[in-house]
Amino acid sequence: MNIKKDIRFRVYVAFSCICVLGIAIILKAAAIQINEGPELRRMAKEMHTRTTLLPAERGNIYTEGGQLLCSSIPQFDVHVDFSVIQKDTFNKYVDTLSVCISELFGDAPASAYKKQLMAGFKKQSRYWLLCKNLPYYQYQSLRSFPIFNKGKRRGGFIEDPRIKRINPYGMLAYRTIGLWRENSQTIGMEKTYDTVLNGENGSRVEQKATGGVWVPVEGSEVDAQNGKDLVTTLDIGIQDVAEHAMLSVLQQYECLYGTCIVMEVETGKIRALVNLGRQKNGTYWEDFNYAMIPTEPGSTFKLVTLLALLKDKYININDKVNAQGGVMKFGRLTLRDSHLGLGVLSIKDAFAHSSNVAMAKLGYQYYGSKPEKYIEHLHDLHLNERTGIDLAGERKPLVKTPKSKSWSATTLPWMAYGYEIQISPLHTCMVYNAVANNGKMMRPYLISEVREYGKAVKTIKPKVVEESIADSSTIRQLKECMREVAVSGTAKHIQGPFYSIAGKTGTAQVADKGIKYSDGVYQGSFVGYFPAEKPKYTIAVVIRTKPRSGAYYGGTIAAPVFRMIADKVFAGSKGWDGPLDSIAMLNKNIIPAKLAGVSSYNVLLRALGKQAQFETDEYIGQLVADSNKNVYVKPASIYKGQVPDVNGLGLKDAVYLLEKEGLQVTVRGKGKVQVQSIAPGTKIVKGQSITLQLS
């Protein structure tokens, strides 16, 4: 009896446990269904379906002339899955495949490729790397070869596509155009206009079929919207000339960095923007956008002080000012001109010879008791704010006011000649361009159009910042002073015979980014425009020297860069109204061509039906036509002690002329002389090095 009770009790307990366990399982299943069901169903679905991203094609960047500055190209990494390739197929075609690959890449014999392929097949590698970064045309050829032409499922051909961004012109305007790399920092236009260039990615749903192949689900595809194209204001020809000119001077003097801006006067379009910094190995690279970094400008800022004085009618440029021998005390500080000895002279001459004392004295005399009025002029020129150029990374300038903590009794006179204020080279260029443009200040800009499938969807027009920065009398006097700089002042050595220049040199001792004034680092600059009578381009050149460099004046290192750029732009441009016509009006009948070894041109001229009369046996000359259409060679002017103009000459002739004058010549490139690092007319220092860029 007790045994039966015990058995019933055990059955009851077991049944109860089973019921409790069943209830627990049901409750757990319900909990999973409610809490984790959606996620589990999603995971199950993903095992059989997936959403694939369809990347949008990034837009291109062009010049207004249609040259391609930046584009995207597909590249492929190719792998092989040997596990799906039949043994008899592999053995039959491995020799042919090896020959095909060897001929396509040309980097190894067919025997080497066969050895690699056989090793991979023996191991039955499922993701064996064949090649990386394959261009599209090679990828297309490779996939058509024996075995691989059977595709992924039977031929084991696995491609891993990726997009590579390329700059066809290499370093040219590299910092301005920018760089785009997936999952990396973007710079330049690529960063500023990333959303425009990038477009919108598409997608499609794919379903796993037999054999593990993913097949698109019909009707699920959402097309990608490709990025739009940008059209920049950059001119590749001008950019190339500016970069070569800057590089030649940077290399010659081993400077720390240089920046150059070429701006179209009438519109504010940036036609060239060069930013070259010295690397640890001594080479130069577009490493930073120095054009948009505020620094103390030095004497180029004297134009702003002169503008304020003229605008307020305190002075006339023919008024006299006493430069006091180039030395003057302001409080406890003594100010000196770089060239001592200047006494009483006109304000125009003081500007042309870049007297610090004269400009500081005038600034202090008229604004010392009311500095707010002077600062107001700087604000009117928008020097206290960013220029608004359409390029990311522009920093805000630093313009002190009497309320600034660092304002002192000497702040205003020091500001008057370009210290205790920080503005970017782009700001300086914008102000000078406004003077060249008869007072109309234009905003500098780099993008002229946004295009979609070849059609303009947005056009960026020139924008006026100020209709007039000063009255016509002030602008006229400013132009006259700037013209005098290139006629009798600190930049007279860069004035050429075919067009006129107006501008201002600047030299500033540097104290920033850990550099002290005592370190002897300078910033030489030249900002100006040409032709002076009817300006077409404004050019700003700023170069920072190495510590205690032997050459640091703006007239020595920056002005020649301006001249080299202006020479090439002028020579290569059409539609100039003044200079070439003026030659004809003078009845000189000069054919603008430079010759060397003039006697050899006898045969050429006679073949053209011209009577060749050579008046000289000089090594360099100009072709001249008289009223009877006879052609003869007129000797070019070569002045003893001055660097001759060898642009356009062959290497042998150029080297002969320069070495004859005691210069040491370094040559880069091939062809004829395109750029010379020391401007024609510069005083020769025996043993001095000069670099010739050939093209």
C-alpha positions in Angstrom: 0.0 0.0 0.0 2.8 2.4 0.9 4.6 1.4 -2.3 1.6 2.4 -4.4 1.3 5.7 -2.6 4.9 6.4 -3.1 4.6 5.6 -6.8 1.6 7.8 -7.2 3.4 10.6 -5.4 6.4 10.2 -7.6 4.2 10.3 -10.7 2.4 13.3 -9.4 5.7 15.1 -8.7 7.1 14.2 -12.2 3.9 15.3 -13.8 3.9 18.6 -11.9 7.5 19.2 -12.9 6.7 18.4 -16.6 3.8 20.9 -16.4 5.9 23.6 -14.8 8.6 23.0 -17.3 6.1 23.1 -20.2 4.6 26.3 -18.8 8.1 27.8 -18.5 9.0 26.8 -22.1 5.7 28.3 -23.3 6.4 31.5 -21.4 9.9 31.7 -22.7 8.8 31.1 -26.2 6.2 33.9 -25.8 8.8 36.2 -24.3 11.2 35.5 -27.2 8.4 36.0 -29.7 7.5 39.3 -28.2 10.9 40.7 -27.2 13.3 39.1 -29.6 11.1 38.0 -32.5 11.6 41.0 -34.7 15.3 40.9 -34.4 15.5 37.1 -35.1 13.2 37.4 -38.1 15.4 40.2 -39.4 18.5 38.0 -39.0 16.8 35.1 -40.7 15.8 37.4 -43.5 19.3 38.8 -43.9 20.6 35.3 -44.4 18.5 35.2 -47.6 18.2 38.9 -48.6 20.5 41.9 -48.3 20.5 45.6 -49.3 23.5 46.6 -51.5 24.7 50.2 -51.7 25.0 51.6 -55.2 27.7 54.4 -54.9 27.1 57.7 -56.6 29.8 58.8 -59.0 31.6 61.9 -57.6 31.5 65.0 -59.7 34.5 66.3 -61.7 36.3 69.6 -61.4 37.1 71.6 -64.5 38.6 74.9 -65.5 36.5 77.4 -67.5 38.5 76.3 -70.5 37.4 72.7 -70.1 40.6 71.2 -68.7 40.0 68.4 -66.2 41.5 69.2 -62.8 40.1 66.4 -60.8 38.1 63.2 -61.5 37.1 59.8 -60.2 38.3 56.6 -61.9 37.4 53.0 -61.0 40.1 50.7 -59.8 40.0 47.0 -58.9 41.6 44.5 -56.6 41.3 41.1 -58.1 41.2 37.8 -56.1 40.8 34.2 -57.2 38.7 31.5 -55.6 40.5 28.3 -56.7 38.0 26.0 -54.9 35.3 26.5 -57.6 37.7 25.8 -60.6 37.6 22.3 -62.0 41.0 20.5 -62.0 40.8 19.6 -65.7 39.9 23.2 -66.6 42.8 24.6 -64.6 45.3 22.1 -66.1 44.1 22.8 -69.6 44.2 26.6 -69.5 46.8 27.5 -66.8 49.6 27.9 -69.4 47.5 30.2 -71.6 46.3 32.2 -68.6 49.9 32.7 -67.4 51.0 34.1 -70.8 48.0 36.4 -71.0 48.6 37.8 -67.5 52.3 38.3 -68.2 51.6 40.2 -71.4 49.0 42.3 -69.8 51.1 43.4 -66.8 54.5 43.1 -68.3 56.2 42.8 -64.8 57.1 39.1 -64.7 57.5 36.2 -67.2 54.7 33.7 -67.8 56.6 31.0 -65.9 56.5 33.1 -62.7 52.8 33.6 -63.0 52.2 29.9 -63.7 54.2 29.0 -60.6 52.1 31.3 -58.4 48.8 30.1 -59.9 49.7 26.5 -59.4 50.6 27.2 -55.8 47.3 28.9 -55.2 45.4 26.0 -56.8 47.2 23.4 -54.8 46.2 25.2 -51.5 42.7 25.6 -52.8 42.9 29.3 -51.7 39.5 30.9 -51.7 40.6 34.6 -51.7 44.0 34.5 -53.4 45.2 38.1 -54.3 46.2 38.4 -58.0 46.6 42.2 -58.3 45.7 45.5 -56.7 44.6 48.9 -58.0 44.0 47.6 -61.5 42.7 50.3 -64.0 39.4 49.6 -65.7 40.8 48.7 -69.2 43.2 46.1 -67.7 40.3 44.8 -65.5 38.2 44.3 -68.6 41.0 42.4 -70.4 41.7 40.2 -67.3 38.2 39.0 -66.9 38.1 37.9 -70.5 41.1 35.5 -70.1 40.7 31.7 -70.1 39.3 30.3 -66.8 38.4 33.8 -65.6 35.9 34.3 -68.4 33.7 31.6 -66.7 32.9 34.2 -64.0 32.9 33.9 -60.2 31.0 30.7 -59.8 33.1 28.5 -62.1 36.2 30.7 -62.9 36.8 32.0 -59.4 37.2 35.6 -60.6 36.5 37.9 -57.7 36.7 41.7 -58.2 36.8 44.3 -55.4 35.9 47.6 -57.1 36.9 51.0 -55.6 36.9 54.6 -56.7 40.2 56.5 -56.9 40.3 60.3 -57.1 43.0 61.7 -59.4 44.5 65.1 -60.1 45.8 64.9 -63.7 48.0 68.0 -63.1 49.7 66.6 -60.0 50.8 69.3 -57.6 49.4 72.1 -59.6 46.9 74.0 -57.4 46.8 70.9 -55.3 45.9 72.7 -52.0 43.2 74.7 -53.8 41.6 71.9 -55.7 41.9 69.6 -52.7 42.1 65.9 -52.1 39.2 63.5 -51.5 39.9 60.1 -50.0 37.3 57.7 -48.5 37.3 57.8 -44.7 40.1 60.5 -44.7 40.3 64.2 -44.2 39.2 66.3 -47.2 40.7 69.7 -48.1 40.3 72.5 -50.6 37.3 72.6 -53.0 36.8 68.9 -52.4 35.9 69.8 -48.8 34.0 73.1 -49.4 31.8 71.6 -52.1 31.7 68.0 -50.8 27.9 67.8 -50.8 27.7 69.1 -54.3 30.4 66.7 -55.7 29.3 63.7 -53.7 25.7 63.1 -55.0 23.4 60.6 -53.3 24.0 56.8 -53.2 21.4 54.4 -54.5 20.5 50.9 -53.3 19.0 47.5 -54.4 17.7 44.5 -52.6 19.4 41.1 -53.5 18.2 37.6 -52.7 20.5 34.6 -52.2 19.9 31.9 -54.8 21.2 28.4 -55.2 24.9 28.2 -55.1 25.2 31.2 -52.8 24.9 33.7 -55.6 23.1 37.0 -54.8 20.5 38.0 -57.4 18.9 41.5 -57.6 15.2 41.5 -56.7 13.4 43.0 -59.6 11.9 46.4 -59.0 13.9 47.0 -55.8 16.7 49.2 -57.4 16.9 52.9 -56.4 19.3 54.6 -58.8 22.2 56.7 -57.5 22.2 60.4 -58.1 25.7 61.2 -59.4 27.5 64.3 -58.0 27.5 67.5 -59.9 30.6 69.0 -61.6 32.4 72.2 -60.6 33.9 74.7 -63.0 36.7 76.8 -61.4 38.0 80.2 -62.3 41.6 78.8 -62.3 43.6 79.2 -65.5 46.0 76.2 -65.9 48.4 78.3 -68.0 48.6 81.1 -65.5 48.7 78.6 -62.6 51.6 76.7 -64.2 53.6 79.9 -64.8 53.0 81.2 -61.3 54.1 77.9 -59.7 57.3 77.7 -61.7 58.2 81.3 -61.0 57.6 80.9 -57.3 59.4 77.6 -57.1 62.5 79.0 -58.8 62.9 81.8 -56.2 62.0 79.5 -53.2 64.7 77.0 -54.3 67.3 79.7 -55.0 67.0 81.2 -51.5 65.8 78.1 -49.6 62.8 80.0 -48.3 60.3 78.5 -45.8 57.2 79.0 -48.0 55.7 81.2 -50.6 52.2 82.1 -51.8 51.0 83.8 -54.9 47.5 85.0 -55.9 46.6 86.1 -59.5 43.2 87.9 -59.5 41.3 89.2 -62.5 40.8 92.9 -61.8 37.3 93.4 -63.2 35.7 90.3 -61.7 37.6 89.1 -58.7 38.1 85.7 -60.3 41.2 83.9 -58.9 43.2 82.8 -62.0 46.0 81.2 -60.0 46.6 80.3 -56.4 50.1 78.9 -55.4 51.0 77.7 -51.9 54.4 76.0 -51.7 56.0 75.0 -48.4 59.5 73.6 -47.9 59.6 70.0 -46.8 62.2 68.3 -44.5 64.0 66.9 -47.5 64.4 70.3 -49.1 61.7 69.9 -51.8 58.5 72.0 -52.0 54.9 70.9 -51.9 51.4 72.4 -51.8 51.1 71.6 -48.1 49.1 74.5 -46.7 47.0 77.4 -47.9 49.2 80.3 -46.8 47.2 82.8 -48.9 44.4 82.6 -46.3 46.5 82.9 -43.1 46.7 86.3 -41.4 50.2 87.7 -40.8 51.8 91.1 -40.3 51.9 92.4 -43.9 54.7 95.0 -43.6 55.1 97.8 -46.1 52.3 96.7 -48.5 49.9 97.9 -45.8 51.2 101.5 -46.3 48.7 101.7 -49.2 45.9 101.4 -46.6 47.3 104.2 -44.5 47.8 106.4 -47.5 44.2 105.7 -48.6 42.9 106.8 -45.2 44.9 110.0 -45.2 43.9 110.9 -48.8 40.2 110.0 -48.2 40.1 112.3 -45.1 41.7 115.0 -47.2 44.5 115.5 -44.7 47.2 115.3 -47.4 48.1 115.4 -51.0 50.7 113.1 -52.4 52.8 116.1 -53.5 52.9 117.5 -50.0 56.3 117.3 -48.3 57.2 115.0 -45.3 60.4 114.9 -43.4 61.7 111.4 -43.0 64.3 112.7 -40.5 67.1 110.7 -42.0 65.2 107.5 -41.5 65.2 107.5 -37.7 62.4 108.6 -35.3 61.4 107.9 -31.7 57.9 107.1 -30.7 57.7 106.9 -26.9 60.5 104.6 -25.8 60.8 102.9 -29.2 63.0 103.9 -32.1 61.7 103.4 -35.6 64.2 103.1 -38.5 63.9 102.9 -42.3 65.7 100.0 -44.0 67.6 102.5 -46.0 68.7 105.4 -43.9 69.3 108.9 -45.1 65.9 110.0 -46.4 65.2 113.7 -45.5 62.5 116.0 -46.8 60.6 114.5 -49.8 57.2 114.3 -51.3 54.7 111.8 -49.9 54.7 110.1 -53.2 58.5 109.6 -53.1 58.3 108.5 -49.5 55.8 105.8 -50.5 57.9 104.9 -53.6 61.0 104.5 -51.4 59.0 102.8 -48.7 59.9 105.1 -45.8 58.6 103.6 -42.5 59.3 106.8 -40.7 57.3 109.0 -43.1 54.3 106.8 -43.0 54.3 106.2 -39.2 54.8 109.9 -38.7 51.9 110.8 -40.9 49.6 108.2 -39.3 50.5 109.4 -35.8 50.2 113.1 -36.7 46.7 112.8 -38.0 45.2 109.9 -36.1 47.2 109.7 -32.9 44.5 111.6 -30.9 41.6 109.8 -32.7 42.7 106.3 -33.6 39.1 105.2 -33.9 38.9 107.1 -37.1 41.8 105.3 -38.6 40.4 101.9 -37.5 37.1 102.8 -39.1 38.9 103.0 -42.5 40.2 99.5 -42.0 36.7 98.3 -41.2 35.4 100.1 -44.3 37.9 98.0 -46.3 36.5 94.8 -44.6 40.0 94.0 -43.2 38.4 93.0 -39.9 36.5 90.1 -41.4 37.1 87.2 -43.7 37.1 87.9 -47.4 34.4 85.3 -48.0 36.3 83.3 -50.6 34.5 80.1 -51.5 37.2 77.9 -50.0 37.2 76.3 -46.5 39.9 77.1 -44.0 40.1 80.9 -44.2 41.0 82.4 -40.8 39.8 85.7 -39.4 42.2 88.6 -39.5 43.3 90.5 -36.3 42.7 94.2 -36.3 43.3 95.9 -33.0 41.2 98.7 -31.6 41.9 101.2 -28.8 39.8 98.9 -26.6 42.2 95.9 -27.2 44.3 94.9 -24.2 47.5 95.0 -26.2 46.8 98.6 -27.5 49.7 100.9 -26.6 51.0 104.4 -27.4 53.0 102.9 -30.3 50.3 100.7 -31.8 48.9 103.2 -34.3 52.3 104.4 -35.8 53.4 100.8 -36.0 50.1 99.8 -37.7 50.6 102.7 -40.2 53.5 100.9 -41.8 52.2 97.3 -41.5 52.9 95.9 -38.0 50.6 95.1 -35.0 47.9 94.0 -37.4 47.4 90.6 -39.1 45.7 90.2 -42.4 46.0 87.5 -45.1 47.7 87.9 -48.5 44.2 87.5 -49.9 43.0 90.6 -48.0 45.9 92.6 -49.3 45.3 91.4 -52.9 41.6 92.4 -52.6 42.5 95.9 -51.5 45.1 96.4 -54.3 42.7 95.0 -56.8 40.0 97.5 -55.7 42.5 100.4 -56.5 43.3 98.8 -59.9 39.5 98.5 -60.5 39.0 102.3 -59.9 37.7 101.8 -56.4 35.3 98.9 -56.9 36.1 96.1 -54.4 35.3 92.6 -55.7 35.0 89.5 -53.6 37.6 86.9 -54.6 36.1 83.6 -55.8 37.1 80.3 -57.3 33.9 78.6 -58.6 32.1 80.0 -61.6 29.6 77.3 -62.3 28.0 74.1 -61.0 27.0 71.6 -63.8 24.9 68.5 -64.0 25.3 66.2 -67.0 27.1 69.1 -68.8 24.5 71.7 -68.2 24.9 74.7 -65.9 22.5 74.4 -62.9 24.1 77.3 -61.0 26.2 80.2 -62.2 28.3 82.3 -59.8 28.6 85.9 -60.9 31.1 88.4 -59.7 30.1 90.0 -56.4 30.8 93.6 -55.5 31.9 94.1 -51.9 32.1 97.9 -52.1 31.1 100.0 -55.1 33.8 102.5 -54.2 36.4 102.4 -51.5 37.3 106.0 -52.1 36.6 109.0 -54.3 38.2 109.3 -57.8 40.8 111.8 -56.6 42.1 109.4 -53.9 42.2 106.5 -56.3 44.1 108.5 -58.9 46.7 109.5 -56.4 47.1 106.0 -55.0 47.6 104.7 -58.6 50.2 107.5 -59.2 52.1 106.5 -56.0 52.1 102.8 -56.9 53.3 103.6 -60.4 56.2 105.5 -59.0 57.3 102.5 -57.0 58.0 100.7 -60.3 59.5 103.8 -62.0 61.9 105.2 -59.4 61.2 103.3 -56.2 61.9 100.0 -54.6 60.6 97.9 -57.6 62.1 99.9 -60.5 64.3 96.9 -61.5 61.2 94.9 -62.6 59.8 97.5 -65.0 59.9 96.1 -68.5 59.7 97.7 -72.0 56.4 96.2 -73.2 53.9 97.0 -70.4 53.8 99.1 -67.3 53.6 97.9 -63.6 52.2 99.5 -60.5 52.5 98.1 -57.0 54.3 98.1 -53.7 57.1 96.1 -52.1 56.9 95.0 -48.5 59.4 93.5 -46.0 58.2 92.4 -42.5 60.2 90.9 -39.7 58.3 87.9 -38.5 57.1 87.0 -34.9 54.5 84.2 -35.0 54.1 80.4 -34.5 57.0 80.2 -32.1 59.2 82.5 -34.1 60.7 85.6 -32.4 61.8 88.8 -34.1 65.3 88.1 -33.0 65.3 84.8 -35.1 65.8 86.9 -38.2 62.9 85.4 -40.2 61.4 87.9 -42.8 58.4 88.0 -45.1 59.1 89.7 -48.4 56.2 90.7 -50.6 55.1 92.5 -53.7 51.5 93.3 -54.6 50.6 95.1 -57.8 48.8 95.1 -61.1 49.5 95.4 -64.8 49.3 97.0 -67.3 49.2 100.1 -65.0 47.1 102.2 -67.5 44.4 99.6 -67.9 44.9 96.8 -65.3 43.9 93.3 -66.2 45.5 91.3 -63.4 46.4 91.9 -59.8 49.2 89.7 -58.4 50.1 89.3 -54.7 53.4 87.5 -53.9 54.4 86.7 -50.3 57.5 84.7 -49.4 58.8 83.8 -46.0 62.6 83.4 -45.7 64.7 81.0 -43.7 66.3 82.5 -40.5 69.0 85.0 -41.2 68.7 84.7 -44.9 71.0 87.0 -47.0 68.0 87.9 -49.2 64.7 89.0 -47.7 63.6 92.3 -49.1 60.3 92.2 -51.0 62.0 93.9 -54.0 64.6 91.1 -54.1 62.6 87.9 -53.6 58.9 88.7 -54.3 59.0 91.4 -57.0 60.9 89.1 -59.5 58.2 86.5 -59.1 55.6 89.1 -60.1 57.7 90.1 -63.1 58.2 86.5 -64.3 54.4 85.8 -64.0 53.4 89.1 -65.7 55.9 88.5 -68.5 54.5 85.1 -69.4 50.9 86.1 -68.9 51.4 89.2 -71.1 53.3 87.2 -73.8 50.7 84.5 -73.9 47.5 86.6 -73.8 45.5 88.2 -76.6 43.5 91.3 -76.6 45.8 93.7 -74.8 44.8 97.2 -75.7 47.8 99.2 -75.0 51.4 98.1 -75.0 51.8 96.2 -78.3 49.7 98.9 -80.2 51.9 101.6 -78.7 54.9 100.0 -80.3 53.4 100.4 -83.7 52.3 103.9 -83.0 55.9 104.8 -82.3 56.7 103.5 -85.8 59.4 101.3 -84.5 58.1 98.3 -86.5 59.6 95.9 -83.9 58.7 92.3 -84.4 58.5 90.9 -80.9 61.1 88.1 -81.3 64.4 87.6 -79.5 67.3 85.9 -81.3 70.7 84.6 -80.5 73.5 83.7 -82.9 72.0 86.2 -85.3 74.1 85.4 -88.4 72.4 82.0 -88.6 69.1 83.7 -89.3 70.3 84.9 -92.8 69.2 81.7 -94.4 65.8 81.7 -92.7 64.9 85.2 -93.6 66.0 84.8 -97.2 63.9 81.6 -97.5 60.9 83.8 -96.4 61.6 86.3 -99.1 63.0 88.9 -96.8 66.1 90.9 -97.4 68.2 90.2 -94.3 70.5 93.0 -93.2 72.4 92.3 -90.0 73.6 95.5 -88.4 75.4 93.6 -85.6 77.3 90.5 -84.7 75.9 90.7 -81.2 74.8 87.5 -79.6 71.3 88.7 -78.8 69.0 91.0 -80.8 65.5 91.8 -82.0 64.0 91.4 -85.4 63.0 94.8 -86.8 61.2 95.6 -90.1 61.7 98.9 -91.8 59.1 100.8 -93.9 60.3 98.8 -97.1 59.6 95.5 -95.3 63.3 94.8 -95.1 64.1 92.8 -91.9 67.3 93.3 -89.9 68.5 92.5 -86.4 68.8 95.2 -83.9 71.1 94.5 -80.9 69.3 94.0 -77.7 70.2 96.2 -74.8 72.6 94.4 -72.5 73.9 96.7 -69.7 77.1 95.8 -68.0 76.5 94.9 -64.4 72.9 94.0 -64.9 71.2 90.6 -65.4 70.3 90.2 -69.1 66.9 89.1 -70.3 67.3 85.5 -71.6 63.7 84.5 -71.7 63.0 82.7 -75.0 66.6 81.9 -75.7 68.0 78.4 -76.2 70.1 76.9 -73.4 73.5 77.4 -75.0 72.9 81.1 -75.8 71.4 81.8 -72.3 74.2 80.2 -70.4 76.8 82.0 -72.6 75.3 85.4 -71.8 74.8 84.8 -68.1 78.2 83.2 -67.4 79.8 86.0 -69.4 78.4 88.4 -66.7 79.8 86.2 -63.9 76.7 84.4 -62.9 76.5 80.7 -62.0 73.7 79.0 -63.9 71.5 76.1 -62.8 69.2 74.6 -65.4 65.9 72.8 -64.9 63.9 71.1 -67.8 64.5 71.1 -71.5 63.8 73.5 -74.4 64.0 77.2 -74.3 64.2 79.5 -71.3 60.7 80.0 -69.8 61.6 81.6 -66.5 64.7 83.1 -65.0 65.0 83.3 -61.2 66.6 86.8 -61.2 64.7 89.5 -63.0 66.3 91.2 -66.0 67.9 94.5 -65.0 68.8 93.3 -61.5 72.3 94.4 -60.3 74.7 91.5 -60.7 76.7 90.1 -57.7 79.6 88.1 -59.1 79.3 84.4 -58.4 75.5 84.7 -57.7 73.4 81.7 -58.7 70.6 82.0 -61.2 68.1 79.2 -62.1 66.7 78.8 -65.6 63.4 77.0 -66.1 63.3 75.5 -69.6 60.1 74.5 -71.4 
